[in-house]
């Protein structure tokens, strides 16, 4: 049963009633992962958000993976939280 407007689900079990959060964390708590795409037809480099991390370590690991992968690595990846740059990863030279 969902409580209208609260983003909280009330779950009933043998032990009684419990509240379970059914909405994702606020966007300010998430870490945005963006990569620099230099493969455009017009020669312009563009930033693309490729995903979100629920904690900084997770986001940093994903960003690092995108610049070090063997097949089509990106030149640069950034991690931002609430619009603030918190990490930069670059492809090894």
Buried (B, 14 or more C-beta within 10 A) or exposed (E): EEEEEEEEBEEEEEEEEEEEEEEEEEEEEBBBBBBBBEEEEEEEEEEEEBBBBEEEEBBBBBBBEBBBEEEEBBEBBBBBBEEEEBBEBBBEE
